[in-house]
């Protein structure tokens, strides 16, 4: 394929195959994605019937892999053609123009019109033979009824050559008659150099275009080059160096400081920091220890690692990234459809304009030579190539820039759609917050040493399985607190725990539970109210003498979440946070993050309904990381999955954010907007160029200005037009994706608002005793929502209630059983 007209013709041919439901052809990668149940043989037959070649990707040779598709095999071939053409063209130009216009000396044997014409005929024929591809492709597609860019070049060059050949016959005839004057006049109509120059200049343009197109995939190529070629395999205590491609799942491999990790695997021995910037764009090395996952193409910076291979070859994360970006480049952005529609009729239109141009000038009496020159100029200056490349080159460069920064767009549509968003919906846990409870505050009553307090708390909570207990343990371990002897550990499910620490009874639990055992000092009660208001969970500790202190635990927001939300709002986007947590906690997190609005107590299906409602008002981005986010990610115009999230969320998303930072969201939007702008610039140039140059070549301005366009200048202009489009797309490589200073706020007449609609299902509030934190709420919520007649449950440990939304008959016995089995006490209907 050589231009957008080829793309349109191939797509038209394949769409006609029975069983094909969708087809997308990419000019940049010379690839095609076909949807449907049609047989591959039928599709290939249709492509060949249209005049092109095809094979099933991956079945022919290794060059069909994502890396092979990105390999630039076109530029070296074009350089050979260009150099060969230029050598013979220079000799031809010396004879035709150097001697004729500037009086350069020639051997006496060819110093006459007939001999000179014969030499020019031979030289131009050689250049035509070197560039025969234009003629083979051009005339074959013309005979198939689907002319392309090569057809225009072939017609223009052939017209100049045939007219020159006719003039050479006329010179020969004049010599036979002995009319030297007539021979000289006919020799002035030799256009052999124009015929050869057109082909050479178009080849120059094609070479520049191919070289620039090769540059558009540099980001992906650099990733591919990072993959090490060898691996150090350990078997029976013996270390052997083998090709990385020979590593099998389960093999043990070792990586020393400074070496690249050959395949994905799990660390089984050793500690080190690993530079993962090649994959995630994150410059800070990540600490690895036994049990940590490592990925191919990352670099071991410090310690020695012994790992077990888990994913090799095309299954590694690196291969998946390359495949994802390649697939994105092979898809078609919606914005490209306009250019495709124009390209489908462009070449026949240009051929018709060329014929009309020649006819009009002949009718006006300007002579055959002048009229033919105008027609040839129209043919060779028109450029459907720029139309075909305007979108795919920008998509390829944009996808590559995203990949370098840890943002993977799965399709061209995702890259385009992200920049059109009006609203961003964020999941809370794991997206806005860390998803990992941590200790935020420690308070002790007067007279209690904090280290002694933490030692008692650590010793007690070390035996508990509760998530909040684990947070306390991690905090104490970070403080290097030493645990004490513990005996008589007992757990009151949903209330608290107790044990004898160094012979003294220590109890931990919620404020409500501790108040049943001892009075809580006013200072701690005030702090409890303050931190509960901020979405934190206080844990009280008491000994035999009374309350000793309080530790606050919270699923804190990520350090950069507030900055990310501010950047999104600065772009004019409405930011909404959805969560299944209670409203109290959700509002505290939403306030800290700075979002526009918060919707709490939402089921996975409820998240999808909210996104569906917002989509009716504008384009929506959904950002999540868990299995429960998958329906909403699929429903959104653009679903973004945090890379540290579940495989299901990543599969459901349109964009994968390799970093676990929310800042990747505004970066993705920023890159999408810049890519869209670049595509608009390319399309404007492609359309503007043709709208201006075709009338100029046809001589529309000649009666007014006297301007005429030499066919050779027309060919030069055409050769540079595609180069300009590709070069403009390459500017995206200079774009600073993390710089918010040039962000522009989009204007929205009405920002999307959540429309919950009328509640058709009844709600019942029940009393539940024993819940003491957000994790208890989540556990109870899950148990209630497992009941067939419950569509949604919102639990609140502070109010000791659960609000159940029914989709069937209420069964109180079933509810009571569910609450009891979850470890809490059912208190009846409120």
Secondary structure, DSSP 8 states (H G I E B T S, - for coil): --SHHHHHHHHHHHHTSTTEEEEEEETTTTEEEEEES--HHHHHHHHHHTT-----TTSS-GGGSHHHHHS--HHHHHHHHHHHHHHHHHHHHIIIIIHHHH-----GGG-SHHHHHHHHHHHHHHHHHHTHHHHHHHHHHHHTT---HHHHHHHHHHHHHHHHHHHHHHHHHHHHHT-HHHHHHHHTT--HHHHHHHHHHHHHHHHHHHHHHHHTTHHHHHHHHHS-SEEEEEETTEEEEEEGGG--TT-EEEE-TT-B--SEEEEEE--EEEE-HHHH---S-EEE-TT-EE-TT-EE-SS-EEEEEEE-GGGSHHHHHHHHHHHHHHS--TTHHHHHHHHHHHHHHHHHHHHHHHHHHHHTT--HHHHHHHHHHHHHH--HHHHHHHHHHHHHHHHHHHHHTTEEESSHHHHHHHTT-SEEEEEIIIIIB-SS-EEEEEEE-TT--HHHHHHHHHHHHTT---HHHHHHHHHHHHTT-----EEEEEEETTTEEEEEETTEEEEEE-HHHHHTTS---HHHHHHHHHHHHTT-EEEEEEETTEEEEEEEEE--B-TTHHHHHHHHHHTT-EEEEE-SS-HHHHHHHHHHHT-SEEE-S--HHHHHHHHHHHHTTS-EEEEE-SGGGHHHHHHSSEEEEETTS-HHHHHH-SEEESSS-THHHHHHHHHHHHHHHHHHHHHHHHHHHHHHHHHHHHTTTHHHH-----HHHHHHHHHHHHHHHHHHHHGGGG--TT-GGG------SS----------S-EEEEEEE---SHHHHHHHHHHHHTSTTEEEEEEETTTTEEEEEESS---HHHHHHHHHHTT-EEEEE-
